[in-house]
Structure formats: structure tokens, C-alpha cells
Amino acid sequence: MSAPASILWLQSGGCGGCSMSLLCAEAPALPDALAAAGLELLWHPSLSEASGGEVIDLLAALESGAMPLDILCVEGALLRGPEGTGRFHMLAGTDRAMTDWVQALAERARLVVAAGSCAAFGGVTAGGPNPTDACGLQFEGAHRGGLLGGDYRARSGLPVVNVAGCPTHPNWVCETLAALALDSVAETDLDPYQRPRMFYDHLVHHGCPRNEFYEYKASAIRPSDLGCLMEHLGCLGTQAHADCNLRLWNGEGSCTRGGYACINCTAPEFEEPGHAFLETPAIAGIPVGLPTDMPKAWFVALASLSKAATPERLRRNAEADHLVVSPSVRNPYRR
């Protein structure tokens, strides 16, 4: 029987939300998911009992190669400031910057995973003037580079695998780790932002319960309304790459199901869209951000036809916070 694949999880500049999300893994729960995939968690700063000297000794053994490291997981953006020293984030008890530790351990790791959009691209931590000079492991926003550089490859030959999201879905993390442990992930299984295609080749729009409203451009005016959130409330579900409405959170939820617009949190630079998150910028009434793969002329033509054909039921329900008009009941077999 082969030895379990080892995982070291480090937290850098972020809120810890991806770890909190990971704890919500269910069917199976996190410990069961790791055990079933043959994964051993060497250390996690929030979940492990070891601390102080024990952790420093572990990191030293991993850095020297005395102990093998299969998967290095990093959560949170990498803080390179001030002036490239990384001293905005020191690993307690070591007098070494977290950026230095990550670079050293990334050289030893067979695989490297960025858990969340901060670790992948910089995320919210890199927003605004970015005083900490935060970046992702292998991306700086939408551009290759980051802490490890665009040409970085782990010992397996793979680049950093970006399990993006703010936060990530727990199953995205667990299933990615399981697939990596089985050596069943090739570079062709990653999209242009190095996200696993099995999750990110979908759109949030897929499976959204508001799709009927979208088809007829029956739009919500307020967040509590039942209608489509795209036209007035900033929803980017038709552009956002994730399976949130197919692989529900906690078995039943998603942003759009909860009445909140998708902000495309799996994408680089989502944190600074240039407008309020719950606002849809438009020019001459046409949304600036059109659905993926939809030419503007087609959208204008289809939107006009859709609005002209909107059933009264959808028109009225779209701007209400509860069902006002029920679908009519008819015998589908009656000729």
C-alpha cells in the first residue's frame, strides 16, 4: 500500500475564508475526503495542534528535503512589501518572510495549489493602491508572474493549480487535491488562468434558478426581487466561470439563489470592477459586460425580441419578492 500524499497548508495575506469554507465540506466531510483520497495533512495553521518549535522543525525538514512534500497549498495573497523584502508578513518564530518560505518550499513540492483567488491572483488583498505589494503565486491580477514567476513549474512539471474563488467551494479544493494525488491532472486540464476545467469550464449561469427571467429579460429592480439580476443589479453569472449553481454550497445555496448578484469572484481582478458590485454599467441601455460568447448585435436583437415576448407572469413576478402569478395549469397531452 502506497504512502499517503502529504499536504502542507500555509496561510498568507487573506481573511482565512477559504479554510472556513473548507470546513463546510460535506458528503464526505473534510477528514473523510482526505482519507478516502489517500491524503495526509502535515500541518494547517488553523486546524493542526502542532505549533511553535514543532512547526519550525517540520518546515525545516521539508525545506531540506529530509521529509518529502507532495502538495504545497497556499491560502491568501503573497505580501512582497516593503520594497520586495516580504517583511510585511513574517512567519512567527523564524525571522523569515512568508514569501521566502513559500519560494523555498515551492522548489521542493511535487505540486503547488493556490487555494482561493487571493493566492491565485492577489484578490481582495491586492485591491486599491495595494500598499503591501500583494500578488498571487503565479499571477499578478490577470498577468502571469506573481511571486514564483510565470515560468515556474513544480517538480511534477505542472504550474501552480489555481482553485480560485472568494471563497473557494470546499469540493473544488477536496476534489482537486484528490485528482492531483492520483496524478490525473495534466496541464491541458487547466484553463488559461490555470484553474481546473472540471469546475471552471462551466458558467455560474448554468443552473441558475433565474434563467427563465433571463431568457425574457424580465429583470429585478431590487435585490429581493425574483427577476434576473443582470440588467440592473450587476450580476456577472453569464460571464463567471464556476459551477456554483450546479454544485450547490452546503447542498442548497449559491449567491444568485440567495438573491445576491454574482460578482465573478473566481476571476482575476474581480475585486475592482470599476463600479459598484450591485450596479450594471451600460451604454445606451446596453450592458457593458455581455454574456460570454455573445456578440453585441445578437444581444441587442435577442433582448428586444425577448422583452416583446415576456409573459405577463414573468413581468409581474420579476419585480416582486414572492410569487405573484403562478404558472397556468394545463394538460400537456390535450390535443
Secondary structure, 3 states (H helix, E strand, C coil): CCCCEEEEEEECECCCHHHHHHCCCCCCCHHHHHHHCCEEEEECCCCCCCCCHHHHHHHHHHHHCCCCCCEEEEECEEECCCCCCCCCCEECCCCEEHHHHHHHHHHHCCEEEEECHHHHHCHHHHCCCCCCCEECCCEECCEECCCCCCCCCCCCCCCCEEECCCCCCHHHHHHHHHHHHCCCCCHHHECCCCCEHHHHCCECCCCCCCHHHHHCCCECCCCCCCCECHHHHCCCCCCCECCCCCCCECCCECCCCCCCCCCCCCCCCCCCCCCCCCCCCEECCEECCCCCCCCHHHHHHHHHHHHHCCCHHHHHHHCCCCCCCCCCCCCCCCC
